[in-house]
Amino acid sequence: MTRRSSSTPSIRDVAAAAGVSYQTVSRVLNDSPRVNADTRRQVLDAIERLGYRPNRAARALGSGLSSTVTVVVANTTLYGYAATLQGIEEAARSAGLAVGVRVVESDAPADVQHAVEHVSDPNAGGVVVIAFDTAGAEVLRALPAKVPAVAATEAGGLVGVTRSMVFLDERQAAVDATRHLLELGHRTVHHVAIPSESGTSARQSGWRAALEAAGAPVPGVVPVGWDVRSAYLAGARLAADPDVTAVLCGNDDTALAVRRALYEAGRDVPGDVSIIGFDDVPGAAYWTPALTTVRMDFAALGRACLAAIVAEVAGEPRQVTALAPPELVVRESTAPPP
């Protein structure tokens, strides 16, 4: 943690000279629209009189006390987690901030507590939790109120959590993907579901809502783990059922494994079975056939989280924010049923 020397005016000196709170000074420095013109002028006059010159990191975090953001994440290799982390890092670098990463190994109480203790240190700076799973969600819930934190979550945020949360509207994206398959003529759509913090993810919720709205049968959810082998085994079970003609997969890795199982069972994609993935990993367009999938802008999610933690430290009101809806990208893996 770095502090200005006593001979250099601080943000609190500016606040005292302008007769406002230091949070208001921070809002002015960060061009917040939540400051009226007269107050903004008072603060700018005080800055000029005192010769206050914030460095980029202090300006970004508002308080002038830390130049670090710590990200808590359960997995740094899965595409959605890694791309969100990339967005956070890119935005932090532009703001002159350093990024630290704390991996929470599981949702076991001891692992959660270790992560909480680490990021509760003042040197950890603002905290961004990637809470796509139970481990991240439990860390967010256990953080002391004094620790400034925001979270990237599944659509809708976490129930019972009052922290600032940012998410992509994957529920609506799942509705769009399921509707696409129904409009092609498929009688129903099966769903191979990845793990979820809530147990019934936004992707699963959107899939179910689209089927119910269309009056289509709602098959049982096929749950899998984060490992591709469990998805492959699920695909083998679906491949054995001749009534299966359309599958919405929880992510693109799952879709790849299901595609392999269908291939080994002699079922053509998309001639016999249509497949849609989720995330739009960089290689999805180059599979054979090219994968129809939902494009999730995780990097934008990460950038929005960095902006949210800057606002949190600056004293802005907490909020739950949905970003622009993800986009269904139609490629070669979907077609009318046989």
C-alpha positions in Angstrom: 0.0 0.0 0.0 1.5 3.4 -1.0 0.7 6.7 0.5 1.6 10.2 -0.6 4.3 12.0 1.4 3.0 14.6 3.9 4.4 17.4 1.7 2.2 16.4 -1.2 -1.5 17.4 -1.2 -3.7 14.3 -1.0 -7.2 13.7 -2.3 -8.5 14.4 1.3 -6.7 17.8 1.3 -8.6 18.6 -1.9 -11.9 17.5 -0.4 -11.3 19.6 2.7 -10.4 22.7 0.6 -13.5 22.2 -1.6 -15.8 21.5 1.3 -16.9 18.1 -0.1 -16.2 14.4 0.6 -13.2 12.7 -0.8 -15.6 10.4 -2.7 -16.9 13.5 -4.5 -13.4 14.5 -5.5 -12.9 11.0 -6.8 -16.0 11.3 -8.9 -14.8 14.5 -10.4 -11.4 13.0 -11.2 -13.1 10.1 -12.9 -15.6 12.3 -14.9 -18.6 10.8 -13.2 -21.9 12.3 -14.3 -23.2 12.2 -10.7 -21.6 15.5 -9.8 -23.4 18.8 -10.5 -21.6 21.6 -12.3 -21.1 23.9 -9.3 -19.6 21.2 -7.2 -17.3 20.1 -10.0 -16.1 23.7 -10.4 -15.4 23.9 -6.6 -13.3 20.7 -6.7 -11.4 21.7 -9.8 -10.6 25.1 -8.3 -9.3 23.4 -5.2 -7.2 21.0 -7.3 -5.7 24.0 -9.1 -5.0 26.0 -5.9 -3.3 23.0 -4.1 -1.4 21.8 -7.1 -2.9 18.3 -6.6 -1.7 15.8 -9.3 -3.0 12.3 -8.9 -1.0 9.5 -10.5 -2.9 7.2 -12.9 -3.3 4.4 -10.5 -4.6 6.6 -7.7 -6.9 8.3 -10.0 -8.3 5.0 -11.3 -9.0 3.6 -7.8 -10.1 7.0 -6.4 -8.8 6.7 -2.9 -5.1 7.1 -3.7 -4.3 4.2 -1.3 -3.6 1.3 -3.7 -2.5 0.6 -7.2 -3.6 -3.1 -7.2 -6.7 -5.1 -8.1 -6.9 -8.7 -7.0 -8.9 -11.2 -8.9 -10.3 -14.3 -7.2 -11.0 -17.1 -9.5 -11.5 -20.9 -9.2 -10.1 -21.8 -12.7 -7.7 -19.9 -15.0 -7.8 -22.4 -17.9 -11.4 -22.6 -18.9 -12.2 -20.2 -21.7 -14.9 -18.1 -20.0 -12.7 -17.6 -16.8 -9.5 -16.9 -18.8 -11.1 -14.4 -21.2 -12.8 -12.5 -18.3 -9.5 -12.4 -16.5 -7.9 -11.1 -19.7 -10.5 -8.3 -20.0 -9.8 -7.3 -16.4 -6.0 -7.2 -16.9 -6.3 -5.2 -20.2 -8.5 -2.6 -18.6 -6.3 -2.4 -15.4 -3.2 -2.0 -17.5 -4.8 1.0 -19.4 -5.6 2.5 -16.0 -2.1 2.0 -14.6 -3.1 -0.7 -12.2 -1.4 -3.9 -11.3 -3.5 -7.2 -11.2 -2.9 -10.0 -8.7 -4.6 -13.4 -9.0 -5.8 -15.5 -6.1 -7.0 -19.0 -7.0 -9.6 -20.5 -4.7 -9.1 -24.2 -5.0 -12.6 -25.4 -4.0 -15.8 -24.4 -2.2 -14.6 -26.2 0.9 -14.8 -23.8 3.9 -11.0 -23.9 4.5 -10.2 -23.0 0.9 -12.8 -20.2 0.9 -11.4 -18.8 4.2 -7.8 -18.8 2.9 -8.9 -16.8 -0.1 -10.9 -14.4 1.9 -8.0 -13.8 4.3 -5.6 -13.2 1.4 -7.8 -10.5 -0.3 -8.8 -8.9 3.0 -5.3 -7.6 3.3 -5.3 -3.8 2.5 -2.4 -4.5 0.0 -4.8 -6.6 -2.1 -6.6 -3.4 -3.2 -10.0 -3.7 -4.8 -11.3 -7.2 -5.4 -13.0 -8.7 -8.4 -14.5 -12.2 -7.9 -15.2 -14.3 -10.9 -18.2 -16.1 -9.4 -19.3 -18.5 -12.1 -19.2 -21.3 -9.6 -19.9 -22.1 -6.0 -16.2 -21.5 -4.9 -16.2 -18.0 -6.3 -19.7 -17.3 -5.0 -18.8 -18.5 -1.5 -15.8 -16.2 -1.4 -17.9 -13.2 -2.4 -20.4 -14.0 0.3 -17.7 -14.4 3.0 -15.8 -11.2 2.2 -15.9 -8.6 5.0 -18.1 -5.6 4.2 -15.1 -3.3 4.5 -13.4 -5.0 1.5 -14.4 -3.2 -1.8 -15.4 -6.0 -4.2 -17.5 -6.6 -7.3 -18.3 -9.9 -9.1 -18.7 -11.4 -12.5 -21.6 -13.7 -12.2 -24.2 -15.8 -14.2 -27.1 -13.8 -15.6 -29.2 -12.2 -12.9 -26.4 -12.1 -10.2 -26.3 -14.0 -7.0 -29.4 -14.3 -4.8 -29.0 -12.6 -1.4 -25.8 -10.8 -2.3 -25.7 -7.0 -2.1 -22.3 -6.5 -3.8 -22.0 -4.9 -7.3 -22.4 -7.6 -9.9 -21.9 -7.6 -13.7 -23.1 -10.3 -16.1 -23.9 -11.2 -19.7 -27.5 -12.1 -20.4 -26.9 -15.8 -21.2 -30.4 -16.7 -20.3 -31.8 -14.8 -23.3 -29.0 -16.2 -25.4 -30.1 -19.7 -24.4 -33.7 -18.8 -25.4 -32.5 -17.6 -28.8 -30.4 -20.7 -29.4 -33.2 -23.1 -28.4 -35.7 -21.2 -30.5 -33.4 -21.4 -33.5 -33.4 -25.2 -33.3 -37.2 -25.3 -32.9 -37.7 -23.0 -35.9 -35.6 -25.4 -38.0 -38.2 -28.0 -37.3 -36.8 -30.0 -34.4 -39.5 -31.4 -32.1 -37.5 -30.7 -29.0 -34.0 -29.8 -27.8 -31.9 -31.8 -25.4 -29.5 -29.9 -23.0 -26.1 -31.0 -21.8 -25.6 -28.7 -18.9 -22.3 -27.6 -17.4 -21.9 -27.0 -13.6 -23.6 -23.8 -12.2 -23.3 -21.8 -9.0 -27.0 -21.9 -8.6 -27.6 -25.5 -9.7 -30.0 -24.3 -12.4 -27.9 -22.0 -14.6 -29.2 -19.1 -16.6 -28.4 -21.2 -19.7 -30.5 -24.0 -18.5 -33.3 -21.6 -17.5 -33.4 -20.0 -20.9 -33.5 -23.4 -22.6 -36.4 -24.6 -20.5 -38.3 -21.3 -21.0 -38.0 -21.5 -24.8 -39.3 -25.1 -24.9 -42.2 -24.3 -22.6 -43.1 -21.2 -24.6 -43.2 -23.2 -27.8 -45.2 -26.1 -26.1 -42.4 -28.5 -26.9 -41.5 -31.5 -24.7 -38.9 -30.7 -22.0 -36.4 -33.6 -21.8 -34.5 -34.3 -18.6 -31.3 -32.2 -18.3 -28.1 -34.1 -18.9 -25.6 -32.7 -16.3 -21.8 -33.0 -16.9 -18.7 -31.7 -15.2 -16.1 -29.3 -16.4 -14.1 -32.2 -17.9 -14.7 -33.1 -21.5 -14.8 -36.9 -20.8 -18.0 -36.5 -18.8 -19.5 -34.6 -21.8 -18.3 -37.3 -24.2 -20.0 -40.0 -22.1 -23.2 -37.9 -22.0 -23.0 -37.6 -25.8 -22.7 -41.4 -26.2 -25.9 -41.8 -24.2 -27.7 -39.2 -26.4 -26.3 -40.8 -29.5 -28.0 -44.1 -28.6 -31.4 -42.4 -28.6 -32.8 -42.1 -32.2 -35.3 -39.5 -31.0 -32.4 -37.0 -30.2 -32.1 -34.6 -33.1 -31.0 -31.4 -31.5 -28.6 -30.7 -28.6 -27.8 -27.4 -26.8 -24.5 -27.8 -25.0 -23.4 -25.7 -22.0 -20.2 -24.6 -23.6 -18.1 -25.3 -26.7 -15.8 -27.9 -25.1 -18.9 -29.8 -24.2 -20.2 -29.5 -27.7 -16.9 -30.8 -29.1 -17.1 -33.9 -26.9 -20.7 -34.6 -27.8 -19.8 -34.2 -31.4 -17.2 -36.9 -31.1 -19.6 -39.3 -29.4 -22.1 -38.8 -32.2 -19.5 -39.3 -34.8 -18.4 -42.6 -33.2 -22.0 -43.7 -33.1 -22.4 -43.0 -36.8 -24.7 -40.1 -36.4 -24.0 -37.2 -38.7 -23.9 -33.5 -37.6 -26.0 -31.8 -38.8 -27.6 -34.4 -41.0 -28.9 -36.5 -38.1 -28.3 -34.3 -35.0 -27.9 -30.5 -34.8 -25.5 -29.1 -32.1 -25.2 -25.6 -30.6 -22.4 -24.6 -28.2 -21.9 -21.7 -25.9 -19.0 -19.1 -25.7 -17.6 -19.1 -29.3 -14.1 -20.2 -28.4 -11.6 -19.0 -31.1 -11.5 -22.4 -32.8 -15.2 -22.9 -33.1 -15.4 -21.5 -36.6 -12.8 -24.0 -37.8 -14.3 -27.3 -36.6 -15.8 -29.7 -39.1 -18.6 -28.8 -39.3 -18.1 -25.2 -38.1 -19.9 -24.9 -34.8 -23.1 -22.9 -34.3 -22.6 -21.2 -30.9 -23.4 -18.3 -28.7 -20.7 -15.6 -28.7 -20.1 -14.5 -25.2 -17.9 -11.3 -24.9 -16.1 -12.3 -21.7 -13.4 -9.7 -22.3 -16.0 -7.0 -22.2 -17.3 -8.5 -19.0 -13.9 -8.3 -17.5 -13.5 -4.6 -18.5 -16.9 -3.8 -17.0 -15.8 -5.5 -13.8 -12.7 -3.3 -13.6 -14.8 -0.2 -14.2 -17.2 -1.4 -11.5 -14.5 -1.9 -8.9 -13.1 1.6 -9.7 -16.6 3.0 -9.1 -17.0 0.9 -5.9 -13.8 2.3 -4.4 -14.8 5.8 -5.4 -18.0 5.5 -3.4 -20.5 5.0 -6.3 -23.7 3.2 -5.5 -23.7 -0.6 -5.8 -25.5 -2.0 -8.8 -26.3 -5.1 -10.7 -25.5 -4.6 -14.4 -26.4 -6.7 -17.4 -24.2 -6.1 -20.5 -25.3 -6.3 -24.1 -26.9 -9.7 -24.9 -24.6 -12.4 -26.3 -25.0 -13.2 -30.0 -26.1 -16.5 -31.6 -23.6 -17.2 -34.4 -25.2 -19.6 -36.9 -22.6 -21.9 -38.7 -22.7 -25.4 -40.1 -23.6 -27.6 -37.1 -27.4 -26.9 -37.2 -29.9 -27.9 -39.9 -33.5 -29.1 -40.2 -34.1 -32.6 -38.7 -33.9 -35.7 -40.9 
